[in-house]
């Protein structure tokens, strides 16, 4: 019985540590995604298109929209993840961790947001590749 309490206490502490880590990684992830993708696309725009004019600019716009949406999903994913971890701590405190899914529906939402974010980022890369292909000399 005492060992169960110790295990739950350790588990609770690890959940709190994870929550803090998620918050610290939040800014790094958003900056890496938005800065990297947009910086790369601006570089392509300047170097490949140059003065000759843009062909199929819709691909570039689609890439920017996808990356913006990806960053937005990532932002909400970090937020829902922190909420899910907090909810899991409450579940441990209320002895519901064994009868409910840890983190509840927030954990499921976080997984969906992560998947959508990755797919949108990939779609943005594909759109940028198509834009570059259409604008190569």
Secondary structure, 3 states (H helix, E strand, C coil): CHHHHHHHHHHHHHHHHHHHHHHHHHHHHHHHHHHHHHHHHHHHHHHHHCCCCCCCHHHHHHHHHHHHHHHHHHHHHHHHHHHHHHHHHHHHHCCCCCCCCCCCHHHHHHHHHHHHHHHHHHHHHHHHHHHHHHHCC
